[in-house]
Amino acid sequence: MMKTNPMSQSRTIQTHLILPPDTNHHQTIFGGKVLAYIDEIAAISSMKHAQGEVVTASIDSVDFLSSAKVGDVLELDAVVSSTGRSSMEVYVRVTSTNLITGEVKLTTESYVTMVAIDKNGKSVPIPGIHPETDEEKRLFETGPARRAHRKQRLEMKY
């Protein structure tokens, strides 16, 4: 039987204070800044799972649901939600908190595909995953449908 790791082993949380240089002319955080944070945390989460180096294969989806402003705190929460032979889908949830009012908003949700590689850049096999919480079970059970959608999207390009 193939070894699997609990999804929680890959869970990674990052916190960032939004400062004026991080924002656009609307005083809200640049989408590109959020994308950079998402790519970074997806890499960390997938490296924890693979116990090795990874590369970003694709940012599969990004939904910007609400904005975050100067002074808000962004919290990114990432977990490996599905695995293939060498690829990992990472779910990233971003919330913003206004520390003065206490208001918390879901700002962004994203799925990123990362691939485990060796020192020569060749893909390497990784362990599977198993869910433990209800949220992890939902992510895990819906993973095959997202994978099929990614495959279909890629086939349409050629």
C-alpha positions, -999 to 999 in steps of 0.1 A, spaced: 0 0 0 13 35 -9 23 57 20 0 86 27 5 117 49 -22 135 68 -32 167 50 -24 186 82 13 178 78 14 203 49 -8 230 65 10 264 64 -2 297 77 14 331 70 4 366 82 11 399 65 4 435 75 -8 455 44 14 486 41 10 515 17 36 502 -8 15 470 -11 -15 489 -24 -29 505 -56 -45 539 -61 -77 526 -44 -57 519 -12 -64 482 -16 -37 455 -19 -24 448 -54 -37 415 -68 -2 407 -79 11 410 -44 -16 385 -32 -6 362 -61 30 363 -50 20 354 -14 -2 326 -27 26 312 -49 51 314 -19 28 296 6 18 270 -20 55 262 -25 61 259 13 31 237 18 40 214 -10 77 212 0 65 201 35 45 173 19 71 163 -7 100 168 17 119 182 -12 120 208 -39 90 219 -60 81 241 -89 48 258 -97 31 241 -126 0 263 -127 -21 287 -107 -54 269 -115 -79 294 -101 -79 326 -82 -111 342 -70 -107 377 -56 -138 379 -34 -132 411 -15 -105 437 -11 -81 443 18 -69 478 28 -38 494 43 -36 484 79 -55 452 75 -38 419 83 -38 392 56 -38 356 68 -30 329 42 -38 293 50 -26 266 27 -29 228 26 -21 201 0 -57 191 -11 -50 165 -38 -20 145 -51 -9 128 -83 23 109 -89 45 139 -85 20 168 -85 2 184 -56 -29 206 -57 -26 232 -29 -57 250 -17 -50 285 -4 -75 306 15 -68 343 22 -87 363 48 -82 399 58 -88 412 93 -94 448 103 -77 448 137 -96 480 149 -131 467 142 -123 430 143 -141 424 110 -128 393 91 -134 388 54 -126 360 30 -106 379 3 -92 352 -20 -94 315 -27 -70 297 -50 -58 263 -62 -22 260 -72 -5 229 -88 30 222 -77 53 195 -89 80 177 -68 114 177 -85 149 163 -79 182 183 -82 181 179 -120 146 193 -123 130 159 -131 97 151 -114 98 127 -85 71 106 -69 54 118 -37 33 103 -10 -5 105 -12 -26 123 14 -55 115 37 -80 139 52 -88 141 89 -112 170 93 -146 177 76 -130 206 56 -101 184 45 -126 156 35 -145 181 13 -113 193 -4 -100 158 -8 -133 144 -22 -137 173 -47 -101 170 -59 -106 145 -87 -132 168 -104 -108 198 -102 -81 176 -117 -103 165 -146 -112 201 -152 -75 211 -153 -68 183 -177 -97 193 -199 -86 229 -199 -50 220 -209 -62 197 -237 -83 226 -251 -52 247 -255 -36 224 -281 
